[in-house]
Amino acid sequence: MLRIGIVAGETSGDIIAADFIKAVKGISPDVQFEGVAGPLMREAGCKALFTTEQMSVMGFVEVLKRLPELLKLRKQLAQHFIQNPPDVFVGVDAPDFNLALERKLKQHNIPTVHYVSPSAWAWRTYRVKKIARSFDLMLSLLPFEADFYNKHGVDARFVGHPMADHIPFENSQSDALQKLGLSDQKRTVALLPGSRGSEVNHILPLLLASANHAEQTQNDLHFVIPAATVKLKQSIEAMVQELAKDLSVTVLDGKAREAMLASELVLLCSGTATLEAMLLKRPMIITFRTSRISYWIFKALTVVKHIGLPNFFDDSHPVPEFIQDEATAENVGEAMLEYLNNEEKRSDMIRNFQTYHESLKKNASQQAAQTVLQLIEEKNATAVRAR
């Protein structure tokens, strides 16, 4: 019976890993999975040695605060897998955590795969050689990532993005409005402040201030804010009451995708949500703000000019971005009004998103599953010949 060790460090990794687990089990139902698992992975049949919630953290300073805890967790995982070697180990995203773990396991002759390319193509490019020593194979979700790593001698294979396989090319805004109980008499704008407390604290005040700025000019707007957890919903509602009590706002229990579908425009910070909004064909404005120390470090290590994934597919860079000092209520609010009141600009952005969606729809989870199972076969055959 095959055993696969797997670690996903946050919500987006949990989604990708759960899809991968289902695809593997669709080919070989008896394969066993264990590792760091989120709720979707556990539901798909992965035994949780630890949970993704224990690993989820954002920002340099925030990571430093929890570093001893994370290092202890990683050491325990390494000891477990070395003492109970899986047929392959798959690290899903979370590169700062997973790459060192993969490297340790590879040194003990455990085949290793890194699923979701580390963003060394965007920042900390000095990591490429070290990254290449950490695993046997990389599975990339985005074509430009695989191209970058292959040029640097890394065995990286583009498998497509699971999200692109699941999201239809056409989506109805009116259906989404109806499902959320929202009126179509107002123009809906989604505000996505992130899924972590530290992220929300940095981003939501800006989004609310931007919404206030736009509402002073245009009073037919309604804003929806999805809250990732019950605790975050309470924080968001308190922040809305303090900073934007006169704003027309609905705070949702989760339902980030529904919020985007119901909206004419999405305001959000960088990350996987930008890709999801792109695949939903929803025009967006990207903004990013973090602690000044974290931003200085980030800026010193970054080699690209953009932060939103839709801006890396070609040279058109369709999505406006407002980062750190440029992320002001006036700048973001005026951009919001500009795109809400310029149908041609929104249409141009949507056309780009349609092209990008087509490039990512590759039946990714199935490809990833077949590739990993093939790697196991090859490693087992090599081991037999070596005896």
N, C-alpha and C positions, 0 to 999 in steps of 0.2 A: 504494500500500500504506500502510495506516494505521500510525502509530507512537504508542505510549503510553509516556510516562515515568512511573515509579512508584517510590515510596520507602516502605518499611515498616521501622520501627525496632526491633522486638522480636518475640518468638515469637508473641504474639497477633496482631500486625499481619501477620506472615508467613502465618498461617492464613487471615485474612480476605482478604488480597491474592491468595493462591493460588486461593481460591474465585472471586474476581472475575475473575482471568485466565482460568480455565477457562470461566466463563460468557460472557465476551467472545468467546473463541475458538469457543465453541459457536454463536455468532451469526455471527461473521466469522473464520473459521479463519486467515486470512492476517495478522491484526493482530500487529505485533511489539511486544514489551515490553522495556524496559531500565531499570535504575536500581539502587536498593539492595534486594537480594533475600535472603531467607532460603532455607533448603533446600527448603521446599515451593514457593516461588515459582520457584526454579530448575528444579525438577522439572516445574512447569506450563509452562515454556518462557520464563521471563524471563531475559534476559541480565543478569548481575550486574556492574555497574561497581564496586560495593562490596557487602559483605555486612551483614546485620542484626547479626551478631555484633560488628561494628566499632562499632556505634552503641549497643548495649544497655548502659544504666547507670541506676542508681536513686539518688534522693535529691539534695538541693541541694548538699551538700558534695561528694558523689561526682562530680556533674556538673562542678563547678568544677575538680576535679583534671584532668579530661579535656577541658576547654573548648577549649584551643588545637587539639587534634586534631580535635574535632568541627567547629569553625569552618572549619578547613582543608578538611575533607571536604565541607562544605556549599558552600564557595566553588568547589571543583573541580566539583561537580555542577552548580551554576548556570552556570559557564562552558561546560560540556559541552552543556547543554540550550539555552543561548542560541545557541551556535554550530551546534547541530544540533537545531532546534526540533521537538519532537514535535507531533502533532495535538492532544494534550491531556496535561496532567500531573496525576497523581493522587497526592496525599500521603495515606498510610494511617496514621492515628493520629499518634504522635510529634509533637504540636503545637509544642513548643518548638523542634524542629528544622525541621519541615515548613512551618510558617506563614511564616517568613521566606523560605524558599526559594520557596514559592508566590508570595509578594508580589513577589519579584524577577523571577520568570518572567512574572507577569501584567503587570508594567511593560514587558516586551518583547513584549506582545501574544500570549503563549502562554496558551490557555485552561487554567484550573486548577480542580481539584476537590479538596475535602478530605473524605476518607472516614473516618468515626468522629468524632463531635462532640467538640471540646475541652471539658473540664469547667468552663467558665467559669460554668455554672449553679451549680456547687458552690463554686468558689473563684476568686480573681482575676477578679471580674466586671468590673473596669475594662478588661479586655482586649477586650470585645465589639466595640467600634467598630473597633479595630485588626484583630481577627479578620475582620470583615466586609470589610475592604479587601484581604484576602489572596487571595481566590479568587472564582471565578464562581458556584460551587455547593457546598453542603455536603450530604453524604449521612449521615444519622443512623441509628444502630442502635436507639435507644431513643426511644419516643414523647414522653416528657417533655422530652428534649433538643431535639427539633425544635420543640416548642411554645415553649420558652424562646427559642430563636434567632429564630423567626418573629415573636415579639412585639417583638424588638429590631431588626426590619428586615432580618434575614439570610435569604437564600434557602436554607432548609434543608428537605430532604425525608426523611421517615421511610421507610426501605426494609425495616425488619425486621432481625433478627439472623441471620446465617448459621448460627450455632451452634444456634439454635432450630429451624432447618430440618432439621438433621442428627440431632439427639438425639430418640429416640422418647419418647412420653409415658409409656410404661411400661418399666421396666428391672428386671432380675432380680438381686437381691443374691446369691442362691445360685449363679447361673451365674458371677458375677464372682469369688466366693470360690473356686470350683472352678478357674477359669482361672489364678488366682494361687497355687494350691496351698495355700490357707489353710483351716483347720478352721472348721466352723460350731459347734464346741463352746464357742468363746469369742465374746465380742461385739467386733466389729472397729470401731476408730475410726481414721480417717485424719488424719494430721498433715501439713499442706501448708505448708512454710516458705518457699515461693517458688522462683523459677527463677534468681535471681542470687546470687552469693556474698555480697554485702553484705546482702541481704535475709535470707538464711539465718542469717548471723551474728547479726543482731538478733532474729530471731523464733524460731529453733529452740530456744535455751536455755529460753525461756519455755514453749514447747509441751511440751518434755520435762519441765520442772518441774511443769507442770499435769498431765501424764499421771502422774507420780510421786505427786502429791497425790491424784488420783482412785483410783489403784491401791491406796493404803493403805486405802481404804474398800471398794473393790470389786475383787476379785482375779480376775474372770473376763474381763478386758479384754485385747485384743491390738491393738497399734498398728502401722499401716503408714505408711511415709514414702516417697513417690516422690522420686527424685533426678533432676533435669533433665539432668545430665551425669555422665560418669564421674568427673570431678574433684570435682563436688559430692557424689557418692556417697561418695567417700573421706572428704571433710570431715564429712559427716553421720555416717558410721559411727564416725569418731574422736570426734565430739561425743557420740554415744550411749554409747560405751564410757566416756567421761569423766564424763558427767552422769547417765546412767540405765542403768548396766550390768546392773541386776537387772530391768529392765523387759522385758516380752515385746514385742519389736519385730521387724518385717521391713522392711528398706530395699530399695526396688525400683529397678530400672533404668528410669527414666521411669514410664510407666503411671499417670499422675496420675488420669486418668478412671477406670481400672479400680479404683484404690485407693478413690476416692469411691464407686463403684458397690458395692464389697464391704462398705461401712461403714454402720453405723447412724447415725453422727454424724461430721461433718467439722469439724476445727479448722483455720482458715486465716487468712491476712492478707487485707487488702482487695485489690481488683483483679478481673481477668477471671475468676479462679478462683471468686469468689463467684457470678458469673453462671452458670458451668458447673455448680456444685453445685446451684444453684437449678433449672436445667433438668433435671438428673438426679433432682430431687425428693429430695435428701438433706438432712435437717436439719443445720444448721451453727451454729457459733459463730465470730464474727469477732474477731480481735485484731490490733492494730497497734502496732508499736514501732520507732522509728528512733533515730538519734543525737539528742541533746537539742537541738542547734543546728538540725538539719533540722526537728525537730518544732516548735520555737518559730516558725520561719519559716512552716511549714505552717499552724499554728494562727492566726497573725496574718492570713493571707490567706484563710482558710476562712469561708464564710458559711452552711454547713449543719451540722447536728448529727450526721449519720451519714456513714459511709464505705463501707458495703457496698451494692452496686448493688441488691440485692433490697429494701432499705429505702426506695427512692425511687419505687416504683411506685404506692403509695397511702399512706393515712395509718395503715395497720395496723403498719408497721415490724416485721415478724415476726422478724427475726434479732437476737439479743443481740450487743452489741459491747463490747469492752474495749480502750480506747485508751490508750497510753503509761502514765501512772501507775496507771491502773485495771487495766492488763494485768499482773496478778500471778498467781502459780501458784495461790494460794488462790481468787481470784475465778474464774479460768477453770476450775480443777479442780472447784469446786463447781457451776458452771454445767453442766459436762460431766455430772456425776452427776445433776443435776436433770433434764436432757433425756433422758438414757439411761433413767431410771427413771420417766418420765412420758409414757406413750404418747399421751395426749390433746394434750400440748404439741407433740409431734412431728407428730401428725396435722394439727393446726391449721396448722403451718408448711407442711406438704406441700400442703394445700389451697390456700393462697395461691400457692405455687410453680406449681401447675397452671394457675391463672388467668393468672399472668404469662407462662407459656410460650405459652399460646394467643394472647396479645396480640402476641408477637414473631414468630410463625411466619408469614412473609409472602413466602417465596421471595426472600430478600434479595439474594443474589448476582446472580440473574437481573434483578431490578429495577434494581440498581446498574449492571449492564452495559448494559441498554437505555437508562437515563438518560444515561450517559456517551456512548454512541454517538450518541444524539439530540443531545446538546450539540455534538459534533463536527460533525454535519450542519448544525445551526443556525449555528454559527460560520463554517463554510465557505460557506454560502448568503449570510450577511451580507457576507463578504469579496468574493464574486462580485458582489453588487449594488453594492458600493462602488467597483468598478473602472470 
